[in-house]
């Protein structure tokens, strides 16, 4: 057992001159070595101590990813205080709840995020000070810039030599490191208490899945408040003397996003962390780039994919059943086209690690084919977060990989009984990475951690080879009228992935005679298809034809379709309702981690759900659907 402080200090001793953090503040990336980062951390920690920040104080950190995010967290931990990392997507009441509930007394905030704090600071009862990472022209009482903290730290270090070491060495592995809030898809978000040992144990566990050589670089494209980015992107790299770069911060969130592809080329990462929403964007951008090069290149690329899919299969069985004959052809395709695609990612990318929600199988096949596999993993913040992952040395596409070590896992039925290999049930784990509990929520803690076992709320099973398959959340299960249960997330992902006419879809069946769907159409794709057919957008015919386009996509998964047998037909929608409004963070239907909040969608569209179980509603060409579709495509 050790602290994050121990982990960092050990790396400074082993790798003092290795690049630790890369940051682009002007026109190029500059690196800071492990020993240089340590000096900054000491100066900041000393500054915090001089301000009276100490044991168990709650310090919130609200900023885009940057070197100061990482050094600020380390400095907070060196004082014995607790970091409350906050998503930059939060605002208003969502942000206020976390700051009040966590009992935050100090807020460290970037310039872009500062107005959010200004609007609510008077409503935060424990707040003593605000520290700005970007200088202001003037400060109100209780406010200061980070440069002033550094100066206070320099004075403190001179007047109290050895004090930072004394305080940091008193921090115990069991002490709290973070209160990390859930995204709040149902009730109020819960504050997950993660100790120093939770983090360092999960780093050691993660490193049993894969090697991180000192030469590796990653670009931290996931927000640093993400537990996944924290462990896999920052501390796992730090433990091995490797380096991490932050995305260049723009003048706005959109500017920062635009910097990601540029920064990837500049940093030339060996490994990237991803989530499904990012993976889909990468794939779309690659396909757009291929199309722009003309019909010949597009045809060549698509043929290369088909051949690679046949050869690769699920990764572990590639080249089986005489498909090894494709190997020379794949080598040629790689030289001609796949190697050029990889240049988009800097040319040195060996693989992605995919976390978050379920990653569509087609996405996994796609990235595997072009030579930068996206190795799907599984975890949740309550497990700090990594539980399993595929790796280059051992993988099965479609699975969530094999378990970190040491970790105990069992699959349980609804009564808590352990099920045999191959049977579906709740994923339950036990290990040093399991959270301390939920902050100020004993009931939720007792419900989730029982006899040391973390009940994840996720459904899955283990196969005979030790690979974990995650099927989705129990709370989102479809339940038929005869009581059979099925997870909708794989079907929803496949519908969105395979259909250019479907933007978002939520399936629903709560002991009903058939499954229904709420569908957000892809406006531009539908308009393009109708234009090609010469259909006037403002006519009744356009509404009928647009609905038919969507129905044809759903039918691909049913008997006779090209994607039949992927899913049991009873769980495919027999009726659907067209939604005029997309799922966004603004309307609360997508949370800060870009996941659809199923409960809120069902609540908002309760009338539509009930209508779909009427005779009129089951007819997909009902007046409501036609009216909604015409409003969408005619605007």
C-alpha positions as CSV (number, residue, x, y, z in Angstrom):
1,X,0.0,0.0,0.0
2,X,1.3,3.5,-0.9
3,X,0.1,7.0,-1.6
4,X,0.0,8.9,-4.9
5,X,2.8,11.0,-3.3
6,X,4.9,7.8,-2.9
7,X,4.2,6.8,-6.5
8,X,5.3,10.2,-7.8
9,X,8.4,10.5,-5.6
10,X,9.6,7.0,-6.7
11,X,9.3,8.0,-10.3
12,X,11.2,11.3,-9.8
13,X,14.0,9.2,-8.2
14,X,14.0,6.6,-11.0
15,X,13.4,9.0,-14.0
16,X,14.5,12.5,-12.9
17,X,15.4,13.7,-16.5
18,X,12.6,11.9,-18.4
19,X,9.9,14.1,-19.9
20,X,6.9,13.9,-17.6
21,X,4.4,16.5,-19.0
22,X,4.2,18.1,-22.4
23,X,2.3,21.3,-22.8
24,X,1.8,23.7,-25.8
25,X,1.4,27.3,-24.6
26,X,2.8,29.0,-27.8
27,X,3.6,27.5,-31.2
28,X,5.1,24.2,-30.1
29,X,5.1,21.6,-27.3
30,X,7.6,21.9,-24.5
31,X,8.3,19.2,-21.9
32,X,8.9,19.4,-18.2
33,X,11.0,16.6,-16.6
34,X,10.0,14.6,-13.6
35,X,12.4,16.7,-11.4
36,X,11.1,20.0,-12.8
37,X,7.5,18.9,-12.2
38,X,8.4,18.0,-8.6
39,X,9.9,21.5,-8.0
40,X,6.6,23.1,-9.2
41,X,4.6,20.7,-7.0
42,X,6.6,21.6,-4.0
43,X,6.3,25.4,-4.6
44,X,2.5,25.0,-5.0
45,X,2.1,22.8,-2.0
46,X,4.1,25.2,0.1
47,X,1.9,28.0,-1.2
48,X,-1.2,26.1,-0.2
49,X,0.2,25.3,3.2
50,X,0.9,29.0,3.7
51,X,-2.7,29.8,3.0
52,X,-3.8,27.3,5.7
53,X,-4.9,24.5,3.3
54,X,-4.3,21.2,5.1
55,X,-5.5,17.8,6.2
56,X,-8.9,16.8,4.8
57,X,-9.7,20.3,3.4
58,X,-11.7,20.0,0.2
59,X,-10.2,21.8,-2.8
60,X,-12.2,21.8,-6.0
61,X,-10.4,21.9,-9.4
62,X,-12.4,23.2,-12.4
63,X,-10.2,23.5,-15.5
64,X,-9.4,22.2,-18.9
65,X,-6.6,19.7,-19.0
66,X,-3.2,21.4,-18.6
67,X,0.0,21.0,-16.7
68,X,-1.3,23.1,-13.9
69,X,-4.2,20.7,-13.5
70,X,-1.8,17.8,-12.8
71,X,0.6,19.8,-10.6
72,X,-2.3,21.4,-8.7
73,X,-3.8,18.0,-7.8
74,X,-0.4,16.7,-6.7
75,X,0.2,19.8,-4.6
76,X,-3.3,19.5,-3.0
77,X,-2.5,15.9,-2.1
78,X,0.9,16.8,-0.7
79,X,-0.8,19.0,1.9
80,X,-3.1,16.2,3.0
81,X,-6.1,17.9,1.4
82,X,-8.7,16.3,-0.9
83,X,-9.2,17.2,-4.5
84,X,-12.7,17.5,-5.8
85,X,-12.2,17.2,-9.6
86,X,-15.1,18.8,-11.6
87,X,-16.2,18.5,-15.2
88,X,-15.8,21.6,-17.3
89,X,-19.3,20.7,-18.8
90,X,-21.0,21.5,-15.5
91,X,-22.7,24.8,-14.8
92,X,-25.4,26.3,-12.6
93,X,-27.1,24.0,-10.1
94,X,-25.2,20.9,-11.2
95,X,-21.9,22.7,-10.3
96,X,-23.3,24.3,-7.2
97,X,-24.6,21.0,-5.8
98,X,-21.1,19.4,-6.0
99,X,-19.4,22.4,-4.4
100,X,-21.8,22.7,-1.6
101,X,-22.2,18.9,-1.0
102,X,-18.4,18.3,-1.0
103,X,-17.9,21.2,1.6
104,X,-15.4,22.8,-0.8
105,X,-13.4,25.6,0.9
106,X,-11.0,26.5,-2.0
107,X,-11.7,26.5,-5.7
108,X,-8.9,26.4,-8.3
109,X,-10.4,27.5,-11.6
110,X,-9.3,28.4,-15.2
111,X,-10.1,31.6,-17.0
112,X,-12.7,30.0,-19.3
113,X,-14.5,28.4,-16.4
114,X,-14.2,31.4,-14.0
115,X,-17.6,33.1,-14.9
116,X,-19.4,29.9,-13.7
117,X,-17.9,30.3,-10.3
118,X,-18.5,34.1,-10.2
119,X,-22.2,33.5,-10.7
120,X,-22.6,31.1,-7.8
121,X,-19.8,31.9,-5.3
122,X,-22.0,33.6,-2.8
123,X,-24.1,30.5,-2.5
124,X,-21.2,28.2,-1.4
125,X,-21.2,28.3,2.4
126,X,-17.7,26.9,3.1
127,X,-15.9,28.9,0.4
128,X,-12.8,30.7,1.7
129,X,-10.8,31.5,-1.5
130,X,-10.7,31.2,-5.2
131,X,-7.4,30.7,-7.0
132,X,-7.3,31.5,-10.7
133,X,-5.0,29.6,-13.1
134,X,-5.2,32.5,-15.6
135,X,-4.4,36.0,-14.4
136,X,-7.2,38.6,-13.9
137,X,-6.7,42.4,-14.1
138,X,-8.0,42.7,-10.5
139,X,-9.1,40.4,-7.7
140,X,-11.9,40.7,-5.2
141,X,-11.4,39.8,-1.5
142,X,-10.6,36.1,-1.1
143,X,-9.3,35.8,-4.7
144,X,-5.8,35.4,-6.1
145,X,-3.8,34.2,-9.1
146,X,-1.8,31.1,-9.2
147,X,1.4,33.1,-9.6
148,X,0.8,34.6,-6.1
149,X,0.5,31.1,-4.7
150,X,3.9,30.2,-6.2
151,X,5.4,33.3,-4.6
152,X,3.9,32.5,-1.3
153,X,5.3,29.0,-1.7
154,X,8.8,30.3,-2.4
155,X,8.7,32.3,0.8
156,X,7.3,29.4,2.8
157,X,10.0,27.0,1.5
158,X,12.7,29.4,2.5
159,X,11.3,30.0,6.0
160,X,10.2,26.4,6.7
161,X,12.7,24.1,5.1
162,X,11.6,20.4,5.2
163,X,8.0,21.3,6.1
164,X,6.5,20.1,2.8
165,X,8.3,16.8,3.1
166,X,7.1,16.5,6.7
167,X,3.5,17.1,5.9
168,X,3.4,15.0,2.7
169,X,5.1,12.0,4.5
170,X,2.3,12.1,7.1
171,X,-0.3,11.3,4.4
172,X,-1.5,7.7,4.7
173,X,-2.6,5.3,1.9
174,X,-6.0,5.2,3.5
175,X,-6.4,9.0,3.4
176,X,-8.9,10.4,0.9
177,X,-7.4,11.6,-2.4
178,X,-10.5,12.6,-4.4
179,X,-14.3,13.0,-4.0
180,X,-15.2,12.3,-7.6
181,X,-18.9,12.9,-8.5
182,X,-21.0,10.6,-10.6
183,X,-22.8,12.1,-13.6
184,X,-26.2,11.9,-11.9
185,X,-28.2,9.9,-14.5
186,X,-31.0,9.3,-11.9
187,X,-31.1,11.2,-8.6
188,X,-28.6,13.6,-7.2
189,X,-25.0,12.8,-8.2
190,X,-23.0,10.8,-5.6
191,X,-19.6,11.8,-4.4
192,X,-17.3,8.8,-4.8
193,X,-14.5,8.8,-2.2
194,X,-11.3,7.4,-3.6
195,X,-8.3,7.0,-1.3
196,X,-4.6,7.3,-2.2
197,X,-4.4,3.5,-2.1
198,X,-7.4,3.1,-4.4
199,X,-5.4,5.0,-7.0
200,X,-2.0,3.4,-6.6
201,X,-3.5,-0.1,-6.3
202,X,-5.5,0.4,-9.6
203,X,-2.3,1.7,-11.3
204,X,-0.5,-1.5,-10.3
205,X,-3.5,-3.6,-11.4
206,X,-3.7,-1.7,-14.8
207,X,0.0,-2.5,-15.4
208,X,-0.7,-6.2,-15.2
209,X,-2.8,-5.8,-18.5
210,X,-0.2,-4.0,-20.6
211,X,3.3,-2.6,-20.7
212,X,4.1,1.1,-20.8
213,X,7.7,1.7,-21.9
214,X,9.5,4.9,-20.8
215,X,9.4,6.0,-24.4
216,X,5.6,6.0,-24.6
217,X,3.7,9.3,-24.9
218,X,0.0,9.9,-24.7
219,X,-2.2,12.9,-25.4
220,X,-4.8,13.4,-22.7
221,X,-7.9,13.9,-24.9
222,X,-10.3,12.8,-22.2
223,X,-11.1,15.4,-19.4
224,X,-8.8,15.0,-16.4
225,X,-11.7,14.8,-14.0
226,X,-12.5,11.4,-15.7
227,X,-11.3,8.6,-13.3
228,X,-10.2,6.7,-16.4
229,X,-8.0,9.5,-17.7
230,X,-6.7,10.0,-14.2
231,X,-5.5,6.5,-13.6
232,X,-4.6,5.3,-17.1
233,X,-3.5,8.6,-18.6
234,X,-1.7,10.3,-15.8
235,X,-0.7,8.0,-12.9
236,X,0.0,4.8,-14.9
237,X,2.3,6.7,-17.3
238,X,3.9,8.5,-14.3
239,X,4.6,5.2,-12.6
240,X,6.6,3.9,-15.5
241,X,8.5,7.1,-16.3
242,X,6.6,7.7,-19.5
243,X,5.0,11.1,-20.5
244,X,1.6,12.7,-21.0
245,X,0.7,15.7,-23.1
246,X,-2.3,18.0,-22.6
247,X,-4.4,19.3,-25.4
248,X,-3.7,23.0,-26.2
249,X,-6.3,25.1,-24.5
250,X,-8.2,27.3,-26.9
251,X,-10.3,30.5,-26.2
252,X,-13.4,28.3,-26.0
253,X,-14.4,24.7,-25.6
254,X,-14.9,24.4,-29.4
255,X,-11.4,25.8,-30.1
256,X,-9.9,23.3,-27.7
257,X,-11.7,20.4,-29.5
258,X,-10.4,21.7,-32.8
259,X,-6.8,21.5,-31.5
260,X,-7.1,17.7,-30.8
261,X,-6.3,16.4,-34.3
262,X,-3.5,19.0,-34.7
263,X,-2.0,18.1,-31.3
264,X,-2.2,14.3,-32.0
265,X,0.0,14.8,-35.1
266,X,2.4,17.0,-33.1
267,X,2.8,14.6,-30.1
268,X,2.8,11.4,-32.1
269,X,1.3,9.4,-29.2
270,X,2.0,5.7,-28.7
271,X,-1.3,5.1,-27.0
272,X,-4.5,7.1,-26.7
273,X,-7.4,6.7,-24.3
274,X,-10.9,6.9,-25.9
275,X,-14.6,6.6,-25.3
276,X,-17.3,5.5,-27.8
277,X,-18.3,9.1,-28.7
278,X,-14.7,10.0,-29.6
279,X,-14.2,6.7,-31.4
280,X,-17.2,7.4,-33.6
281,X,-15.9,10.9,-34.4
282,X,-12.5,9.5,-35.4
283,X,-14.1,6.9,-37.7
284,X,-16.4,9.5,-39.3
285,X,-13.4,11.9,-39.9
286,X,-11.4,9.1,-41.5
287,X,-14.3,8.1,-43.8
288,X,-14.9,11.7,-44.8
289,X,-11.1,12.1,-45.6
290,X,-11.2,8.9,-47.7
291,X,-14.3,10.1,-49.6
292,X,-12.7,13.4,-50.4
293,X,-9.9,11.6,-52.2
294,X,-12.3,10.2,-54.8
295,X,-14.2,7.1,-55.8
296,X,-11.1,5.0,-56.6
297,X,-9.6,5.6,-53.1
298,X,-12.9,5.0,-51.4
299,X,-13.4,1.7,-53.3
300,X,-9.8,0.6,-52.5
301,X,-10.3,1.5,-48.8
302,X,-13.6,-0.4,-48.5
303,X,-12.1,-3.5,-50.2
304,X,-9.2,-3.3,-47.8
305,X,-11.6,-3.2,-44.9
306,X,-13.5,-6.3,-46.1
307,X,-10.4,-8.3,-46.6
308,X,-9.1,-7.3,-43.2
309,X,-12.3,-8.1,-41.5
310,X,-12.3,-11.6,-43.0
311,X,-8.7,-12.2,-41.9
312,X,-8.8,-10.5,-38.4
313,X,-12.2,-12.1,-37.2
314,X,-12.2,-11.4,-33.4
315,X,-8.5,-10.8,-33.2
316,X,-7.6,-13.9,-31.1
317,X,-8.6,-16.2,-34.0
318,X,-7.2,-14.2,-37.0
319,X,-5.9,-16.2,-39.9
320,X,-7.9,-19.2,-39.0
321,X,-9.8,-21.4,-41.5
322,X,-7.5,-20.7,-44.4
323,X,-8.0,-16.9,-44.1
324,X,-4.2,-16.7,-43.7
325,X,-4.1,-16.6,-47.5
326,X,-5.2,-12.9,-47.2
327,X,-2.1,-11.9,-45.3
328,X,0.0,-10.8,-48.4
329,X,-3.0,-8.8,-49.7
330,X,-3.4,-7.1,-46.3
331,X,0.3,-6.2,-46.3
332,X,-0.2,-4.5,-49.7
333,X,-3.3,-2.7,-48.6
334,X,-1.5,-1.6,-45.5
335,X,1.3,0.0,-47.5
336,X,-1.1,1.6,-50.0
337,X,-3.8,3.0,-47.7
338,X,-3.9,2.0,-44.0
339,X,-0.4,3.4,-43.2
340,X,-1.5,6.7,-44.7
341,X,-4.6,6.7,-42.5
342,X,-2.5,6.1,-39.4
343,X,-0.5,9.3,-40.2
344,X,-3.6,11.2,-39.0
345,X,-2.8,9.9,-35.5
346,X,0.9,10.8,-35.8
347,X,2.2,7.6,-37.3
348,X,3.3,6.0,-34.0
349,X,0.0,5.1,-32.4
350,X,0.1,1.4,-31.5
351,X,-3.4,1.1,-30.0
352,X,-6.3,2.8,-28.2
353,X,-7.7,1.8,-24.9
354,X,-11.5,2.2,-25.0
355,X,-13.4,2.9,-21.8
356,X,-16.8,4.2,-20.9
357,X,-20.0,2.7,-22.4
358,X,-20.1,-0.3,-24.6
359,X,-18.1,0.0,-27.8
360,X,-19.8,-1.2,-30.9
361,X,-18.3,-4.3,-32.5
362,X,-18.1,-2.7,-35.9
363,X,-16.0,0.2,-34.4
364,X,-13.6,-2.4,-32.9
365,X,-13.3,-4.2,-36.2
366,X,-12.7,-0.9,-38.1
367,X,-9.8,0.2,-35.9
368,X,-8.3,-3.2,-35.7
369,X,-8.4,-3.4,-39.6
370,X,-6.5,-0.1,-40.1
371,X,-3.8,-1.2,-37.7
372,X,-4.5,0.7,-34.5
373,X,-6.7,-1.6,-32.5
374,X,-9.2,-0.1,-30.0
375,X,-8.9,-2.4,-27.0
376,X,-12.2,-2.3,-25.2
377,X,-12.0,-2.2,-21.4
378,X,-14.5,-2.0,-18.6
379,X,-14.6,-0.2,-15.3
380,X,-16.5,2.3,-13.2
381,X,-15.5,5.2,-11.0
382,X,-16.4,3.2,-7.9
383,X,-13.6,0.8,-8.8
384,X,-11.1,3.7,-9.5
385,X,-12.0,2.6,-12.4
386,X,-10.3,-0.2,-14.2
387,X,-11.6,-3.8,-13.8
388,X,-10.7,-5.4,-17.1
389,X,-9.3,-4.7,-20.6
390,X,-8.2,-6.3,-23.8
391,X,-4.5,-5.7,-24.7
392,X,-2.3,-6.3,-27.7
393,X,-1.0,-9.5,-26.2
394,X,-4.4,-11.0,-25.3
395,X,-7.7,-9.9,-26.7
396,X,-11.1,-10.9,-28.0
397,X,-13.0,-8.2,-30.0
398,X,-16.5,-7.9,-28.6
399,X,-15.4,-8.6,-25.0
400,X,-14.3,-6.2,-22.3
401,X,-11.1,-8.1,-21.9
402,X,-9.5,-10.0,-19.0
403,X,-9.3,-9.0,-15.4
404,X,-6.7,-6.8,-13.7
405,X,-4.7,-8.6,-11.0
406,X,-5.2,-8.9,-8.1
407,X,-9.0,-8.7,-8.3
408,X,-11.9,-11.0,-7.3
409,X,-14.9,-11.0,-9.6
410,X,-18.1,-13.0,-9.5
411,X,-21.3,-13.0,-11.5
412,X,-24.4,-13.1,-9.2
413,X,-28.1,-13.7,-9.7
414,X,-30.7,-11.3,-8.2
415,X,-30.5,-13.2,-4.8
416,X,-26.7,-12.7,-4.7
417,X,-25.8,-16.3,-5.5
418,X,-22.7,-16.8,-7.6
419,X,-23.4,-18.1,-11.1
420,X,-21.2,-20.5,-13.2
421,X,-19.1,-19.5,-16.2
422,X,-21.2,-18.4,-19.2
423,X,-24.3,-17.4,-17.2
424,X,-25.5,-13.8,-17.2
425,X,-25.9,-11.8,-14.0
426,X,-24.6,-8.8,-12.0
427,X,-20.9,-8.1,-12.1
428,X,-19.6,-8.0,-8.5
429,X,-15.9,-7.2,-7.7
430,X,-13.6,-7.1,-4.6
431,X,-10.1,-5.5,-4.5
432,X,-8.0,-2.6,-3.2
433,X,-9.4,-0.5,-6.0
434,X,-13.0,-0.5,-4.6
435,X,-13.9,2.9,-3.4
436,X,-14.1,3.9,0.3
437,X,-17.8,4.8,-0.2
438,X,-20.1,7.6,-1.1
439,X,-19.5,11.0,0.5
440,X,-22.2,11.7,3.1
441,X,-24.4,8.9,1.8
442,X,-24.3,5.9,4.0
443,X,-27.4,4.3,2.6
444,X,-26.0,4.3,-1.0
445,X,-22.7,3.0,0.3
446,X,-24.3,0.1,2.1
447,X,-26.4,-0.7,-1.0
448,X,-23.4,-0.7,-3.2
449,X,-20.6,-2.3,-1.1
450,X,-21.7,-5.4,0.8
451,X,-19.2,-7.5,2.8
452,X,-16.4,-5.8,0.8
453,X,-17.9,-6.6,-2.6
454,X,-18.8,-3.8,-5.0
455,X,-22.1,-4.4,-6.7
456,X,-21.6,-2.7,-10.0
457,X,-25.2,-2.6,-11.3
458,X,-23.9,-3.9,-14.6
459,X,-24.9,-7.2,-16.3
460,X,-22.4,-9.5,-17.8
461,X,-20.8,-12.9,-17.9
462,X,-17.4,-14.6,-18.0
463,X,-16.4,-17.0,-20.8
464,X,-14.3,-20.1,-20.4
465,X,-11.2,-18.3,-21.4
466,X,-11.4,-15.7,-18.7
467,X,-12.8,-12.8,-20.8
468,X,-15.5,-10.6,-19.4
469,X,-18.5,-9.6,-21.5
470,X,-20.4,-6.6,-20.3
471,X,-24.0,-6.4,-21.5
472,X,-25.3,-3.1,-20.0
473,X,-26.9,-1.6,-17.0
474,X,-29.5,-3.5,-15.0
475,X,-31.6,-0.4,-14.7
476,X,-31.8,0.0,-18.4
477,X,-32.9,-3.7,-19.1
478,X,-35.8,-4.4,-21.5
479,X,-38.3,-6.7,-19.7
480,X,-40.8,-8.6,-21.8
481,X,-44.3,-9.5,-20.7
482,X,-43.1,-13.0,-19.8
483,X,-40.4,-11.6,-17.6
484,X,-37.4,-12.3,-19.8
485,X,-34.7,-9.5,-19.7
486,X,-32.3,-8.1,-22.3
487,X,-29.9,-5.2,-22.4
488,X,-30.8,-2.6,-25.1
489,X,-27.4,-0.9,-25.3
490,X,-25.8,-3.1,-27.9
491,X,-28.9,-2.9,-30.2
492,X,-29.1,0.9,-29.8
493,X,-25.4,1.3,-30.6
494,X,-25.7,-1.0,-33.7
495,X,-28.8,1.0,-35.0
496,X,-26.9,4.3,-34.6
497,X,-23.7,2.9,-36.1
498,X,-25.2,1.1,-39.1
499,X,-27.8,3.6,-40.1
500,X,-27.0,7.0,-41.5
501,X,-30.6,8.0,-41.0
502,X,-30.7,7.4,-37.2
503,X,-28.9,9.9,-35.0
504,X,-30.0,8.5,-31.6
505,X,-32.3,5.8,-30.4
506,X,-33.7,4.6,-27.1
507,X,-35.4,1.2,-26.9
508,X,-38.2,0.6,-24.3
509,X,-40.0,-2.5,-23.0
510,X,-41.3,-2.7,-19.4
511,X,-43.2,-6.0,-19.4
512,X,-45.1,-5.0,-22.5
513,X,-46.2,-7.1,-25.5
514,X,-43.5,-5.7,-27.8
515,X,-40.4,-3.4,-27.8
516,X,-40.7,0.2,-29.1
517,X,-38.1,2.9,-29.9
518,X,-37.8,6.6,-29.6
519,X,-35.8,7.8,-32.6
520,X,-33.9,11.1,-33.3
521,X,-33.6,11.1,-37.1
522,X,-30.4,12.3,-38.8
523,X,-31.9,15.4,-40.5
524,X,-29.2,16.1,-43.1
525,X,-28.9,12.4,-44.3
526,X,-32.7,12.2,-44.7
527,X,-32.9,15.5,-46.6
528,X,-30.1,14.4,-48.9
529,X,-31.8,11.0,-49.6
530,X,-35.2,12.8,-50.4
531,X,-33.5,15.4,-52.6
532,X,-31.9,12.5,-54.6
533,X,-35.4,11.1,-55.1
534,X,-36.7,14.6,-56.1
535,X,-39.2,14.7,-53.3
536,X,-40.5,18.1,-52.1
537,X,-39.7,18.4,-48.3
538,X,-43.0,20.1,-47.5
539,X,-45.3,17.3,-48.8
540,X,-47.1,14.5,-47.0
541,X,-45.1,12.1,-49.4
542,X,-41.8,13.4,-47.9
543,X,-43.0,12.5,-44.4
544,X,-44.0,9.0,-45.5
545,X,-40.8,8.4,-47.4
546,X,-38.6,9.7,-44.6
547,X,-40.3,7.3,-42.1
548,X,-39.8,4.5,-44.7
549,X,-36.1,5.2,-44.8
550,X,-35.8,4.7,-41.0
551,X,-38.0,1.6,-41.0
552,X,-35.8,0.1,-43.7
553,X,-32.8,0.5,-41.5
554,X,-34.5,-1.2,-38.5
555,X,-35.7,-4.0,-40.9
556,X,-32.0,-4.8,-41.7
557,X,-31.8,-6.4,-38.3
558,X,-34.9,-8.5,-38.7
559,X,-35.5,-11.8,-40.6
560,X,-34.5,-11.3,-44.2
561,X,-32.3,-8.3,-43.5
562,X,-28.5,-8.2,-44.2
563,X,-27.9,-7.9,-40.4
564,X,-30.4,-10.5,-39.3
565,X,-29.4,-12.8,-36.4
566,X,-27.3,-10.1,-34.7
567,X,-30.0,-9.7,-32.0
568,X,-33.2,-11.6,-31.0
569,X,-36.0,-10.2,-33.0
570,X,-38.3,-9.8,-30.0
571,X,-36.0,-7.0,-28.7
572,X,-36.1,-5.1,-32.0
573,X,-38.7,-2.3,-32.2
574,X,-42.1,-3.2,-33.6
575,X,-43.0,0.5,-33.5
576,X,-41.2,3.8,-33.1
577,X,-41.8,7.4,-32.5
578,X,-40.0,10.3,-34.2
579,X,-38.5,12.8,-31.8
580,X,-38.2,16.4,-33.0
581,X,-35.5,17.4,-30.5
582,X,-32.0,15.8,-30.3
583,X,-30.5,14.5,-27.1
584,X,-28.2,17.2,-25.8
585,X,-26.6,18.4,-22.6
586,X,-28.7,21.6,-22.7
587,X,-32.0,19.7,-22.5
588,X,-30.6,17.3,-19.9
589,X,-31.0,14.2,-22.0
590,X,-27.2,13.7,-22.2
591,X,-25.0,13.9,-19.1
592,X,-21.5,15.4,-18.8
593,X,-19.8,12.1,-19.8
594,X,-21.8,12.1,-23.1
595,X,-24.2,9.2,-22.1
596,X,-27.9,9.4,-22.8
597,X,-29.8,9.7,-19.5
598,X,-32.4,7.0,-20.2
599,X,-34.7,7.8,-17.3
600,X,-35.0,11.5,-18.3
601,X,-35.8,10.5,-21.9
602,X,-38.5,8.1,-20.8
603,X,-39.9,10.7,-18.4
604,X,-40.0,13.4,-21.1
605,X,-41.6,11.2,-23.7
606,X,-43.9,9.2,-21.4
607,X,-46.9,10.2,-23.6
608,X,-45.2,9.0,-26.8
609,X,-44.3,5.7,-25.1
610,X,-47.9,5.1,-24.1
611,X,-49.1,6.1,-27.6
612,X,-46.9,3.4,-29.2
613,X,-48.8,0.7,-27.3
614,X,-52.1,1.8,-29.0
615,X,-53.4,0.5,-32.3
616,X,-52.8,3.9,-33.9
617,X,-49.3,4.3,-32.4
618,X,-48.1,0.8,-33.6
619,X,-48.7,2.1,-37.2
620,X,-45.3,3.8,-37.9
621,X,-47.0,6.1,-40.5
622,X,-49.3,7.6,-37.8
623,X,-50.1,11.3,-38.0
624,X,-47.8,12.2,-35.1
625,X,-44.8,10.7,-36.8
626,X,-45.5,12.3,-40.1
627,X,-46.0,15.7,-38.5
628,X,-42.8,15.4,-36.4
629,X,-40.8,14.3,-39.4
630,X,-42.1,17.1,-41.6
631,X,-41.1,19.7,-39.0
632,X,-37.6,18.3,-38.8
633,X,-36.9,18.0,-42.6
634,X,-38.6,21.3,-43.6
635,X,-36.6,23.5,-41.2
